[in-house]
Amino acid sequence: MSLFGKQKYDVLGIGDITVDTFIRLKEAQIMRDGDGEKPKLCLNFADKIPYEEKYYVPAVGNAANAAVAASRLGLKSALMADIGNDREGTDCIEILKKENVGTEFIAVDNGNKTNQHFVLWFGDDRTILVKHEQYQYKLADIGEPKWIYLSSLGESSLSFHNEILKYLQLHPEIKLAFQPGTFQMKFGKETLAGIYKRTDIFFCNKEEARRILATEEHDIAKLLKMTAVLGPKIVVITDGVNGAYSYDGAEALFMRPYPDPKPPLERTGAGDAFASTFVAALALGLSIKDALKWAPVNPMSVVQQVGAQAGLLTREQIEEYLKKTPPDYEPKILE
């Protein structure tokens, strides 16, 4: 009998877990080469660079953040991921248990370390140095969670995606949320065509949408529909401080950000907070329009603290914030 014979989860996150070490930089420069070029974080080469503070944040990563967000919002959640047999892996398990996230699908890989990322924090934003260990990904006996939240996995995970797809095809009642990470985007939309077609709700930001679609298109309405052609039933594209957009095949909506109470401290995890809150709202039975109202609240809170999880809110806290919204805080039909 599956473990889910006794424990059926509302949300199962599948994706790499990591430890983020934040290094708050004191002396750096942001350089821009020209119009349209991504700005660059610059430090003096071959120099000693002072920093202000260091923060050690275990048990993060897109899927882990989603599992924690779902748990705080009152859903039963779990995570499937790989860790090493090391201190960092132990720290990740302890945090997940503290957050009431199921850990029975966490696999310990004695041949690899737990993923570690280094976050260079300057101003209110960050540049992340990432490394994904070469895990031997394998699908556990997950039973029938109501939602699977699939996100960032390493470059050795392609065959694992095929396993997940086959399982989802055998269990059509499981809903799939897909928030692709770096390597999932590198695999390409053709290689992961089956995953895109099976997706119930898809998340990415505007620049990621352009990368996935291999297009120079900037119009959000067109990007929504171009992404929907790949198969997802609902497409959500975020555009930072400009807001977020959704398309369900019939209606495209725009949602403004929730008003920030003060300038952001640092922005790590804002996108994860938006996407996971949207999924949690749907899992709780809310409509797309209500999910769009819920989703910006958690990022507003997350960017006021260090790391992707410290600012995640409970359902009661989100509902309290929603009582204080301005009159124009409503989804609007995108013309």
LINWO-V940450 format. One line per field, one symbol per residue. phi: phi as a letter, one per 30 degrees, with the letter a starting at -180 (. if undefined). psi: psi as a letter, one per 20 degrees, with the letter a starting at -180 (. if undefined). burial: b if it has 16 or more other ideal C-beta (glycine too) atoms within 10 Angstrom, else e. Layout:
# LINWO-V940450
phi: ???
psi: ???
burial: ???
This chain:
# LINWO-V940450
phi: .deddcbcddbcdbldcbcccdcddcbabccbdldidddcdcbddhbccdbdabbcbdickeddddddeddddjcdbbbcacbddbeddddddddddddicdcdcdcccdcbddebcccdcbicbbccdcbcdddcdbdddcibddbcccbebddcceddddddddddddbddddccbbdceddddejdddceddeddddbcbacddddddddhbcdcddeddeddddddkedbcbbcbhddjbbbbcjbbcbcbdddeddaeedaceidddddddddddddddjdddddddddedddeeddddbdjdbecdcddddddddddcddeddbdbddd
psi: pqhihhnpqgpoporqqrppopooqhorqoqphrpiqpqpppqpqlrooqrgqpponrkaqghghgggggghjjqorrpprqrrmrghgghggggghhjkppjijpppoiirrpppqpooopcjrqppoqppqmqnppprnicmqhqpnpbprrijjghhhhggggghhimiipqpponqaghhhhhqhghkhhgghiphppprrghhghggilqjpiogghhghhhhhihphppppqlciiaqqqpjigppqpprqppphrqqgqjpjgggggghhgghgghjjrrgghhhhghigghgggiirprihhjprrgggghghhijqrhjmqqqpo.
burial: eebbeeeebbbbbbbbbbbbbbbbbeebeeeeeeeeeeeeeeeeeeeeeeeeeeeebbbbbbbbbbbbbbbbbebbbbbbbbbbebebbebbbebbeebebbbebbeebeebebbbbbbbbbeeebeeebebbebebeeeebbebbbbbbbbbbeebeebbeebbeebeeeeebbbbbbbbebbeebebeebebbbebbbbbbbbbebbbebbeeeeeebeebbebbbebbbebbbbbbeeeebbbbbeeebbbbbbbeeeeebebbbbbbbbbbbbbbbbbbbeeebebbbbbbbbbbbbbbbbbbbbebbbebeebeebeeeeeeebebeeee
